[in-house]
Amino acid sequence: MNKKQLIALADKYGAHNYKPLDIVLERGEGVWVYDTDGKKYLDCLSAYSALNQGHVHPKILATFQEQARKLTLTSRAFRNDQLPLLYKDLCDLTGYEMAIIMNSGSEAVETALKISRKWGYQTKGIEKHKAEIIVADGNFHGRTISIISFSTEPLYRDCFGPYTPGFKIAKYGDLDSIISLINENTAAIMLEPIQGEAGVIVPPEGYLKAVSNVCKDNNILFIADEIQTGLGRTGKLFACDHEKVKPDVVIIGKALSGGFYPVSAVLSSASVLGLFIPGEHGSTFGGNPLGAAVARSALRVLVEDNMITNAAILGDTYLYSIRKVPSFGVVIQKTIIKNIICYPPFFH
């Protein structure tokens, strides 16, 4: 089928929950994608950071093919030989004590919300079913009912109420706004270290460190949603690393599978994730052997191919080059250019 026919099929039979460009891609390699007309494009979107390792990375592909021939899915009523190794790889790389594996980013966010509430009740002593979680305006943590309940984007929430209670919304980048919302029922503060959907918003210098300190002072969990910023995207393993902050809970996904398979994770201490008991939380595909093997390979590629350092170097290079372009006005210099290093160009 040609491009027009494929677009017509999608428009006729598919729900119109996206409005994509009329480019039909059929192949990808590294930073390049090719459409059905044979045109070649530089992919600067990188699937919202799910493709930090590039399209169809050969090492991850080899792992995917090898594991797919052996075992793809088992019930979590059984153990498999890949999930324990992924747990260890994640903890060794990140310094956290425990991990729980899910599929989508939204699933991982929901997991973090659930365990932070349980921690609030069983560890902090919040009265049951009264736990509150502070988030920021302009946030994007997913599209489930609970998550859109604390979105400030009308498009995401207007037609989908009633909403899940228990969330307070602070102004992003404003520490005083967060402090004003803290009370005896506050279990956690959840933030994106850099807001992606809101327009790549970098908070003021020292903000993440200050939020972390406020959490420590008030016995509150600091949850960092690093689904878009994590795994090398900003030139560090995590965006929080730029301020030497180690959140109590970190949420990752997207690049965790190098674009091959939906894999996400929540990382924390044993005192937090150890609160889950069998049957309380789970997922049919979460922790399956194919996803676990692919994620292990995706992590190895980030380290072995030196991609994290490469992102930092090329980010600086790109920032320097863009600032020299005369057509960028003063306003852009002050807003967008400052942040562009956080989303460096995707070439080697």
C-alpha positions as a LaTeX table, in Angstrom:
\begin{tabular}{lrrr}
\hline
Residue & $x$ (\AA) & $y$ (\AA) & $z$ (\AA) \\
\hline
Met1 & 0.00 & 0.00 & 0.00 \\
Asn2 & 1.14 & 3.54 & $-0.63$ \\
Lys3 & 1.26 & 6.35 & 1.91 \\
Lys4 & $-2.20$ & 7.75 & 1.15 \\
Gln5 & $-3.83$ & 4.35 & 1.45 \\
Leu6 & $-2.16$ & 3.64 & 4.80 \\
Ile7 & $-3.20$ & 7.04 & 6.16 \\
Ala8 & $-6.76$ & 6.47 & 4.99 \\
Leu9 & $-6.89$ & 3.10 & 6.76 \\
Ala10 & $-5.63$ & 4.62 & 10.00 \\
Asp11 & $-8.15$ & 7.45 & 9.82 \\
Lys12 & $-11.03$ & 5.08 & 9.12 \\
Tyr13 & $-10.35$ & 2.28 & 11.59 \\
Gly14 & $-8.21$ & 3.87 & 14.31 \\
Ala15 & $-9.37$ & 6.09 & 17.16 \\
His16 & $-8.25$ & 9.66 & 16.54 \\
Asn17 & $-6.35$ & 10.10 & 19.79 \\
Tyr18 & $-3.26$ & 11.36 & 17.94 \\
Lys19 & $-2.78$ & 13.77 & 15.06 \\
Pro20 & 0.49 & 12.63 & 13.49 \\
Leu21 & 2.31 & 14.20 & 10.56 \\
Asp22 & 1.42 & 12.60 & 7.25 \\
Ile23 & 4.74 & 10.80 & 7.09 \\
Val24 & 4.53 & 7.01 & 7.16 \\
Leu25 & 7.74 & 5.51 & 8.51 \\
Glu26 & 8.73 & 1.96 & 7.69 \\
Arg27 & 12.36 & 1.61 & 8.77 \\
Gly28 & 14.81 & 3.04 & 11.28 \\
Glu29 & 18.55 & 2.75 & 11.84 \\
Gly30 & 20.49 & 4.67 & 14.47 \\
Val31 & 19.32 & 8.27 & 14.30 \\
Trp32 & 17.75 & 7.89 & 10.86 \\
Val33 & 14.24 & 6.89 & 9.81 \\
Tyr34 & 12.91 & 6.16 & 6.33 \\
Asp35 & 9.37 & 6.60 & 5.04 \\
Thr36 & 7.38 & 4.57 & 2.54 \\
Asp37 & 8.48 & 6.94 & $-0.23$ \\
Gly38 & 12.13 & 6.23 & 0.51 \\
Lys39 & 12.84 & 9.62 & 2.07 \\
Lys40 & 15.41 & 9.77 & 4.87 \\
Tyr41 & 14.91 & 11.85 & 8.02 \\
Leu42 & 17.03 & 12.70 & 11.06 \\
Asp43 & 14.88 & 11.67 & 14.05 \\
Cys44 & 15.24 & 14.51 & 16.53 \\
Leu45 & 12.16 & 13.45 & 18.50 \\
Ser46 & 13.63 & 10.11 & 19.55 \\
Ala47 & 10.21 & 8.79 & 20.64 \\
Tyr48 & 10.17 & 11.19 & 23.59 \\
Ser49 & 13.46 & 9.67 & 24.82 \\
Ala50 & 12.48 & 6.02 & 24.37 \\
Leu51 & 15.15 & 5.79 & 21.68 \\
Asn52 & 18.17 & 7.18 & 23.50 \\
Gln53 & 20.14 & 4.22 & 22.12 \\
Gly54 & 18.91 & 4.88 & 18.57 \\
His55 & 16.62 & 2.90 & 16.29 \\
Val56 & 17.16 & $-0.87$ & 16.20 \\
His57 & 20.46 & $-0.88$ & 18.06 \\
Pro58 & 22.24 & $-4.06$ & 16.86 \\
Lys59 & 23.25 & $-5.23$ & 20.34 \\
Ile60 & 19.74 & $-4.87$ & 21.75 \\
Leu61 & 18.30 & $-6.46$ & 18.61 \\
Ala62 & 20.55 & $-9.48$ & 19.05 \\
Thr63 & 19.39 & $-9.86$ & 22.66 \\
Phe64 & 15.75 & $-9.48$ & 21.62 \\
Gln65 & 16.05 & $-12.16$ & 18.95 \\
Glu66 & 17.95 & $-14.56$ & 21.17 \\
Gln67 & 15.50 & $-14.29$ & 24.06 \\
Ala68 & 12.42 & $-14.37$ & 21.80 \\
Arg69 & 13.52 & $-17.78$ & 20.55 \\
Lys70 & 13.79 & $-19.13$ & 24.11 \\
Leu71 & 11.06 & $-17.69$ & 26.35 \\
Thr72 & 8.96 & $-14.54$ & 26.03 \\
Leu73 & 6.36 & $-14.65$ & 28.80 \\
Thr74 & 5.58 & $-16.64$ & 31.90 \\
Ser75 & 2.99 & $-16.11$ & 34.56 \\
Arg76 & 4.48 & $-14.39$ & 37.59 \\
Ala77 & 3.32 & $-17.51$ & 39.41 \\
Phe78 & 6.68 & $-18.80$ & 38.13 \\
Arg79 & 10.17 & $-17.36$ & 38.24 \\
Asn80 & 12.27 & $-16.71$ & 35.14 \\
Asp81 & 16.02 & $-16.52$ & 34.63 \\
Gln82 & 16.15 & $-12.90$ & 33.39 \\
Leu83 & 14.21 & $-10.87$ & 35.94 \\
Pro84 & 16.60 & $-11.42$ & 38.88 \\
Leu85 & 19.49 & $-10.31$ & 36.68 \\
Leu86 & 17.62 & $-7.14$ & 35.68 \\
Tyr87 & 16.91 & $-6.35$ & 39.32 \\
Lys88 & 20.61 & $-6.64$ & 40.10 \\
Asp89 & 21.71 & $-4.66$ & 37.03 \\
Leu90 & 19.36 & $-1.81$ & 37.90 \\
Cys91 & 20.40 & $-1.68$ & 41.53 \\
Asp92 & 24.11 & $-1.95$ & 40.73 \\
Leu93 & 23.88 & 0.87 & 38.18 \\
Thr94 & 21.66 & 3.24 & 40.17 \\
Gly95 & 22.59 & 2.53 & 43.77 \\
Tyr96 & 19.05 & 1.72 & 44.86 \\
Glu97 & 18.23 & $-1.35$ & 46.96 \\
Met98 & 15.12 & $-2.62$ & 45.19 \\
Ala99 & 13.22 & $-2.38$ & 41.93 \\
Ile100 & 9.78 & $-3.34$ & 40.70 \\
Ile101 & 9.27 & $-3.84$ & 36.97 \\
Met102 & 6.17 & $-2.77$ & 35.07 \\
Asn103 & 5.48 & $-2.03$ & 31.38 \\
Ser104 & 4.37 & 1.52 & 30.59 \\
Gly105 & 5.42 & 4.74 & 32.21 \\
Ser106 & 1.90 & 5.28 & 33.51 \\
Glu107 & 1.99 & 1.89 & 35.22 \\
Ala108 & 5.23 & 2.80 & 36.92 \\
Val109 & 3.85 & 6.15 & 38.07 \\
Glu110 & 0.75 & 4.43 & 39.47 \\
Thr111 & 3.04 & 1.96 & 41.24 \\
Ala112 & 5.00 & 4.80 & 42.84 \\
Leu113 & 1.79 & 6.50 & 43.95 \\
Lys114 & 0.46 & 3.29 & 45.50 \\
Ile115 & 3.60 & 2.43 & 47.41 \\
Ser116 & 4.04 & 6.00 & 48.65 \\
Arg117 & 0.51 & 5.92 & 50.06 \\
Lys118 & 1.17 & 2.58 & 51.75 \\
Trp119 & 4.44 & 3.95 & 53.15 \\
Gly120 & 2.49 & 6.94 & 54.45 \\
Tyr121 & 0.09 & 4.70 & 56.34 \\
Gln122 & 2.38 & 1.97 & 57.58 \\
Thr123 & 5.62 & 3.89 & 58.14 \\
Lys124 & 4.78 & 7.54 & 58.65 \\
Gly125 & 1.50 & 6.88 & 60.45 \\
Ile126 & $-0.90$ & 8.90 & 58.31 \\
Glu127 & $-4.55$ & 8.12 & 59.00 \\
Lys128 & $-5.69$ & 5.49 & 56.49 \\
His129 & $-7.08$ & 6.79 & 53.19 \\
Lys130 & $-6.10$ & 10.39 & 53.96 \\
Ala131 & $-2.63$ & 10.44 & 52.39 \\
Glu132 & $-1.85$ & 13.37 & 50.09 \\
Ile133 & 0.75 & 13.66 & 47.36 \\
Ile134 & 2.04 & 17.02 & 46.15 \\
Val135 & 2.68 & 17.44 & 42.43 \\
Ala136 & 3.46 & 20.43 & 40.19 \\
Asp137 & 1.43 & 22.40 & 37.70 \\
Gly138 & 2.36 & 21.69 & 34.09 \\
Asn139 & 3.14 & 18.09 & 35.01 \\
Phe140 & 2.87 & 15.14 & 32.67 \\
His141 & 3.02 & 11.75 & 34.36 \\
Gly142 & 0.70 & 9.79 & 32.07 \\
Arg143 & $-2.95$ & 9.49 & 31.10 \\
Thr144 & $-4.68$ & 7.14 & 33.54 \\
Ile145 & $-7.69$ & 8.40 & 35.49 \\
Ser146 & $-5.67$ & 8.94 & 38.66 \\
Ile147 & $-2.84$ & 10.70 & 36.83 \\
Ile148 & $-5.04$ & 13.06 & 34.82 \\
Ser149 & $-6.80$ & 13.85 & 38.10 \\
Phe150 & $-3.81$ & 16.03 & 39.00 \\
Ser151 & $-3.02$ & 17.30 & 35.51 \\
Thr152 & $-3.43$ & 21.02 & 34.86 \\
Glu153 & $-3.91$ & 20.56 & 31.11 \\
Pro154 & $-7.68$ & 20.85 & 30.36 \\
Leu155 & $-7.43$ & 18.67 & 27.24 \\
Tyr156 & $-6.23$ & 15.72 & 29.30 \\
Arg157 & $-8.92$ & 15.88 & 31.96 \\
Asp158 & $-12.04$ & 17.85 & 31.05 \\
Cys159 & $-14.16$ & 14.96 & 29.76 \\
Phe160 & $-12.85$ & 12.23 & 32.06 \\
Gly161 & $-14.05$ & 13.05 & 35.58 \\
Pro162 & $-14.86$ & 12.32 & 38.34 \\
Tyr163 & $-11.30$ & 12.55 & 39.51 \\
Thr164 & $-9.20$ & 10.69 & 42.04 \\
Pro165 & $-8.72$ & 12.70 & 45.25 \\
Gly166 & $-5.59$ & 12.99 & 47.37 \\
Phe167 & $-3.41$ & 15.29 & 45.27 \\
Lys168 & $-2.26$ & 18.88 & 45.83 \\
Ile169 & $-0.80$ & 21.00 & 43.03 \\
Ala170 & 2.10 & 23.38 & 43.64 \\
Lys171 & 3.71 & 25.83 & 41.24 \\
Tyr172 & 6.63 & 24.18 & 39.47 \\
Gly173 & 10.00 & 25.64 & 40.45 \\
Asp174 & 8.53 & 27.43 & 43.47 \\
Leu175 & 9.72 & 25.92 & 46.77 \\
Asp176 & 7.45 & 28.13 & 48.88 \\
Ser177 & 4.44 & 26.87 & 46.95 \\
Ile178 & 5.34 & 23.29 & 47.89 \\
Ile179 & 5.98 & 24.16 & 51.54 \\
Ser180 & 2.58 & 25.86 & 51.81 \\
Leu181 & 0.83 & 22.59 & 50.89 \\
Ile182 & 2.62 & 20.30 & 53.34 \\
Asn183 & 0.59 & 18.99 & 56.26 \\
Glu184 & 0.39 & 15.92 & 58.48 \\
Asn185 & $-1.16$ & 13.91 & 55.64 \\
Thr186 & 1.58 & 14.59 & 53.07 \\
Ala187 & 3.15 & 11.28 & 52.07 \\
Ala188 & 5.16 & 12.31 & 49.00 \\
Ile189 & 6.16 & 15.02 & 46.58 \\
Met190 & 6.39 & 13.88 & 42.96 \\
Leu191 & 8.14 & 15.99 & 40.33 \\
Glu192 & 9.71 & 15.78 & 36.90 \\
Pro193 & 13.30 & 17.04 & 37.32 \\
Ile194 & 12.76 & 18.74 & 33.98 \\
Gln195 & 9.20 & 19.13 & 32.75 \\
Gly196 & 8.89 & 17.67 & 29.27 \\
Glu197 & 5.31 & 18.07 & 28.08 \\
Ala198 & 5.11 & 21.59 & 29.51 \\
Gly199 & 7.81 & 22.71 & 27.08 \\
Val200 & 11.13 & 21.43 & 28.45 \\
Ile201 & 11.04 & 23.52 & 31.61 \\
Val202 & 14.24 & 23.49 & 33.67 \\
Pro203 & 13.64 & 24.45 & 37.32 \\
Pro204 & 15.76 & 27.08 & 39.07 \\
Glu205 & 19.22 & 25.97 & 40.13 \\
Gly206 & 19.10 & 24.33 & 43.53 \\
Tyr207 & 15.36 & 23.62 & 43.38 \\
Leu208 & 15.63 & 19.83 & 43.35 \\
Lys209 & 18.12 & 19.88 & 46.20 \\
Ala210 & 15.87 & 22.16 & 48.21 \\
Val211 & 12.81 & 19.96 & 47.60 \\
Ser212 & 14.82 & 16.92 & 48.67 \\
Asn213 & 15.84 & 18.67 & 51.90 \\
Val214 & 12.25 & 19.70 & 52.62 \\
Cys215 & 11.19 & 16.09 & 52.20 \\
Lys216 & 13.87 & 14.89 & 54.62 \\
Asp217 & 12.93 & 17.56 & 57.18 \\
Asn218 & 9.23 & 16.64 & 57.02 \\
Asn219 & 9.48 & 12.83 & 56.69 \\
Ile220 & 8.09 & 12.89 & 53.14 \\
Leu221 & 9.09 & 10.75 & 50.18 \\
Phe222 & 10.64 & 12.59 & 47.24 \\
Ile223 & 9.57 & 10.88 & 44.01 \\
Ala224 & 11.40 & 11.82 & 40.80 \\
Asp225 & 9.68 & 10.92 & 37.55 \\
Glu226 & 12.73 & 10.35 & 35.33 \\
Ile227 & 10.85 & 8.54 & 32.56 \\
Gln228 & 11.81 & 11.19 & 30.00 \\
Thr229 & 14.90 & 12.68 & 31.62 \\
Gly230 & 16.57 & 9.54 & 32.91 \\
Leu231 & 19.02 & 7.03 & 31.46 \\
Gly232 & 21.46 & 9.48 & 29.96 \\
Arg233 & 19.12 & 11.97 & 28.36 \\
Thr234 & 20.62 & 15.01 & 30.09 \\
Gly235 & 24.25 & 13.94 & 30.09 \\
Lys236 & 23.90 & 12.24 & 33.50 \\
Leu237 & 22.31 & 8.90 & 34.33 \\
Phe238 & 19.48 & 10.83 & 36.02 \\
Ala239 & 18.64 & 14.52 & 35.73 \\
Cys240 & 18.66 & 14.70 & 39.54 \\
Asp241 & 22.36 & 13.82 & 39.42 \\
His242 & 23.09 & 17.36 & 38.20 \\
Glu243 & 22.26 & 18.57 & 41.72 \\
Lys244 & 23.66 & 15.49 & 43.46 \\
Val245 & 20.18 & 14.58 & 44.65 \\
Lys246 & 19.13 & 11.00 & 45.32 \\
Pro247 & 15.32 & 10.87 & 45.49 \\
Asp248 & 13.63 & 8.34 & 47.74 \\
Val249 & 11.82 & 6.91 & 44.71 \\
Val250 & 12.78 & 7.10 & 41.03 \\
Ile251 & 10.50 & 6.18 & 38.15 \\
Ile252 & 12.07 & 5.13 & 34.83 \\
Gly253 & 10.83 & 3.75 & 31.52 \\
Lys254 & 11.09 & 4.64 & 27.83 \\
Ala255 & 14.84 & 4.20 & 27.15 \\
Leu256 & 14.93 & 1.31 & 29.61 \\
Ser257 & 14.10 & $-0.96$ & 26.68 \\
Gly258 & 15.86 & 0.96 & 23.90 \\
Gly259 & 12.63 & 1.20 & 21.91 \\
Phe260 & 12.13 & $-2.55$ & 21.54 \\
Tyr261 & 9.57 & $-3.40$ & 24.18 \\
Pro262 & 7.55 & $-1.61$ & 26.89 \\
Val263 & 9.53 & $-1.81$ & 30.14 \\
Ser264 & 9.35 & 0.53 & 33.12 \\
Ala265 & 10.54 & 0.40 & 36.70 \\
Val266 & 10.30 & 1.99 & 40.11 \\
Leu267 & 13.49 & 2.16 & 42.16 \\
Ser268 & 13.67 & 2.73 & 45.89 \\
Ser269 & 14.91 & 1.40 & 49.21 \\
Ala270 & 13.91 & $-1.87$ & 50.78 \\
Ser271 & 12.09 & 0.12 & 53.46 \\
Val272 & 9.73 & 1.45 & 50.77 \\
Leu273 & 9.37 & $-1.19$ & 48.06 \\
Gly274 & 9.69 & $-3.91$ & 50.69 \\
Leu275 & 6.23 & $-2.90$ & 51.92 \\
Phe276 & 4.56 & $-4.63$ & 48.97 \\
Ile277 & 3.26 & $-8.09$ & 49.82 \\
Pro278 & 2.27 & $-10.82$ & 47.31 \\
Gly279 & $-0.99$ & $-10.05$ & 45.54 \\
Glu280 & $-1.10$ & $-6.32$ & 46.33 \\
His281 & 0.32 & $-5.17$ & 43.00 \\
Gly282 & 1.34 & $-6.74$ & 39.73 \\
Ser283 & 1.05 & $-6.88$ & 35.97 \\
Thr284 & 0.62 & $-9.73$ & 33.48 \\
Phe285 & 3.59 & $-8.66$ & 31.37 \\
Gly286 & 5.57 & $-6.83$ & 34.07 \\
Gly287 & 8.93 & $-8.56$ & 34.60 \\
Asn288 & 8.54 & $-10.97$ & 31.69 \\
Pro289 & 11.78 & $-12.60$ & 30.49 \\
Leu290 & 11.80 & $-10.93$ & 27.07 \\
Gly291 & 11.35 & $-7.46$ & 28.52 \\
Ala292 & 13.90 & $-8.14$ & 31.26 \\
Ala293 & 16.54 & $-9.38$ & 28.81 \\
Val294 & 15.97 & $-6.41$ & 26.52 \\
Ala295 & 16.20 & $-3.94$ & 29.40 \\
Arg296 & 19.47 & $-5.47$ & 30.58 \\
Ser297 & 20.89 & $-5.07$ & 27.09 \\
Ala298 & 19.62 & $-1.49$ & 26.81 \\
Leu299 & 21.39 & $-0.59$ & 30.07 \\
Arg300 & 24.62 & $-2.23$ & 28.93 \\
Val301 & 24.55 & $-0.27$ & 25.67 \\
Leu302 & 24.18 & 3.04 & 27.52 \\
Val303 & 27.30 & 2.29 & 29.54 \\
Glu304 & 29.45 & 0.34 & 27.08 \\
Asp305 & 28.80 & 2.72 & 24.16 \\
Asn306 & 29.52 & 5.69 & 26.45 \\
Met307 & 26.19 & 7.26 & 25.48 \\
Ile308 & 25.70 & 9.24 & 28.68 \\
Thr309 & 28.96 & 11.14 & 28.33 \\
Asn310 & 28.33 & 11.47 & 24.61 \\
Ala311 & 25.00 & 13.18 & 25.30 \\
Ala312 & 26.73 & 15.71 & 27.56 \\
Ile313 & 29.46 & 16.47 & 25.03 \\
Leu314 & 27.15 & 16.77 & 22.04 \\
Gly315 & 24.67 & 18.76 & 24.09 \\
Asp316 & 27.34 & 21.36 & 24.83 \\
Thr317 & 28.43 & 21.35 & 21.19 \\
Tyr318 & 24.87 & 21.78 & 19.95 \\
Leu319 & 24.15 & 24.53 & 22.47 \\
Tyr320 & 27.26 & 26.44 & 21.40 \\
Ser321 & 26.34 & 26.09 & 17.72 \\
Ile322 & 22.71 & 27.11 & 18.13 \\
Arg323 & 23.64 & 30.22 & 20.08 \\
Lys324 & 25.64 & 31.40 & 17.07 \\
Val325 & 22.63 & 31.27 & 14.73 \\
Pro326 & 21.61 & 34.94 & 14.14 \\
Ser327 & 17.92 & 34.17 & 13.60 \\
Phe328 & 17.46 & 33.19 & 17.25 \\
Gly329 & 16.18 & 36.28 & 18.99 \\
Val330 & 16.80 & 37.51 & 22.51 \\
Val331 & 13.63 & 35.91 & 23.90 \\
Ile332 & 14.58 & 32.48 & 22.57 \\
Gln333 & 18.12 & 32.90 & 23.85 \\
Lys334 & 16.75 & 33.34 & 27.35 \\
Thr335 & 14.17 & 30.58 & 27.29 \\
Ile336 & 14.63 & 27.75 & 24.85 \\
Ile337 & 18.37 & 27.87 & 24.30 \\
Lys338 & 19.05 & 27.56 & 28.02 \\
Asn339 & 17.18 & 24.26 & 28.04 \\
Ile340 & 18.21 & 22.69 & 24.79 \\
Ile341 & 21.19 & 20.95 & 26.38 \\
Cys342 & 18.71 & 18.77 & 28.21 \\
Tyr343 & 17.56 & 17.33 & 24.90 \\
Pro344 & 20.79 & 16.98 & 22.95 \\
Pro345 & 20.95 & 16.06 & 19.25 \\
Phe346 & 20.66 & 12.41 & 18.43 \\
Phe347 & 23.67 & 11.68 & 16.26 \\
His348 & 26.97 & 10.01 & 17.03 \\
\hline
\end{tabular}
